[in-house]
Amino acid sequence: MSTKSESFAKDLDVTMEGQESSGKVYRLEEIAKHNNEQDLWMAIHNKVYDVSKFIDEHPGGIEVLLDYAGMEATYAFEDVGHSLDARDLLAQYYIGDLHEDDRTEKAATAETEESGSSSGSGMIMLGLAAAVLAVGAVFMLGDRT
């Protein structure tokens, strides 16, 4: 089980690695203090972002940002499948790096172990696919009368 989460964590930094370091380093304890609409920080790919000014513009709405306010949010960020444009936009909110003891590898492992081997959104998609197939089967069989 740890092999899967370790592999996931190693693959995460691919898109954010070009971000030049600001020289500032933050611990998760500090980031956790910035957890509301007026002051919202999060860590993604071992980088710390102050997205307070972006909260009203976020296409996914305010609530999803507030759900991860003051937290390590790499897994959630990747689970949604953000576009390259979204990743580029994130760069303007960069304020520093995550302390090496709080790096994504540990956070991604904890997140994966908490949620099990499948994500909640994956289960929702599976349920939706089954419902669509069932409706399609009823529609197709209903026309045979």
N, C-alpha and C positions, 0 to 999 in steps of 0.2 A: 504493500500500500504506500509506503513512503517513497518508493521509486517513482510512482506516478506523480505525486505532489512535488518531488524534487525536480523531476523533468519539467513539469509545468512551471515551476519557479525559475528554472534556468532559461526557459524560452521567453519569459516575460519582458526582459529589458531590451529586446531587439529594437523596438520602435522609438525609445526615448533616450538611447545611449548618446546620441549626438548633442544632447543638451549640455551646454557649458556650465560648469559648476560655479555657483555664486560664492562659494567659500563658507557659507553658513551651513551649520549642521543642526538638525533638530531631533529630539527624542519624541517618541510617541506620546509620552506624558505631556509634553509641551503642546503638541498638535491637538491633543484631546481637549485642551482649554478653549479651542477655537471651533465651537460646535453649534453655532446658531446662524440665523439669516444675516445678521449684521457682520459677523466675523466667522467665516467658514474656511477652514483649512482641511486638506486631506493629503495623504501620501499615495502616490501612484508610481510604480516602477522605481522605487527608492528615491523619488524626488518629492519635494513638498511644494504644494500649490495653495495659494490663497485665492479661492474662487468666489470670494464675497461679492465682487463686482459683476460676476457672470451669472449669479443665481437667477435673476429674472430673465436672462436670455437662454438658459439651458433648454434645449428642445424636449428633453425628457421631463421637464417640470422641476419645481422647487423640491418636492417631496423626496425624490430619489437622491438629490444632493444632501438633503438633511438626514436621510437614512445613514449616510456615511460621513457626516460631518465630524471632524476631529478624529478620523480613523484611517487605518491603512485600507485603501480601496482598490488595490490593483486587481484583485480577482473580480470584483463587481464591474470595474471598468472594462476588463477584457471579456467578461461574460456577455455584455451587451453588444460587443463587436463594433466599437467606435470606428469611424472612417479616418482616413489619413488627414482630412481637413480638420476633424475634431482634435486629433493629436497635435497638429500644428497650432491650432488655436490655444490649446492647453499651455503651450510654451510661454505665452505672455503672462501667465499667472504664476510662473515658477519663482519660488523665493529661497530655496535651499535644498539640501540633501538630507535624506533620512540617515540617522546615526547607524553605524555598521551593526550594532547589536540589535537593531529593530528592522533590519533589512527584509525585503519581500520574501526571501526564501523561507524564513520562519513564519511570516504572516500568511503566505500562501499555503504552507503545510497545515497551519492551524485551521484556516478557512476550509480546506479540503476535508480535513478530518471531521470538522463540525458538521459539514453538509453531507458527508458520506461520499460515495463514488459518483453520484449524479447530482446535478444542481436542481434547485426548485424550478427554474424556468425550463429546464430540459424535460422535467416531468409534465409541466403544463403543455409544452409543445407535443409531447407524446399523447396526452389526453385529447388535445385538439385534433391531432391527426386521426386518432381512433374514432372520434365523433364524426369527422368529415367522411371517413370511409363507411361508417355505419349509415349515415344519411344517404350517401351515394348508392349503397347497396339497396336500401329501401326504395329509393327512387327508380333504380334500374329494375328491380324485381316487381315493383308496382306497375310498370308499363306492360308487363307480360300478360295481363288479364284480358 
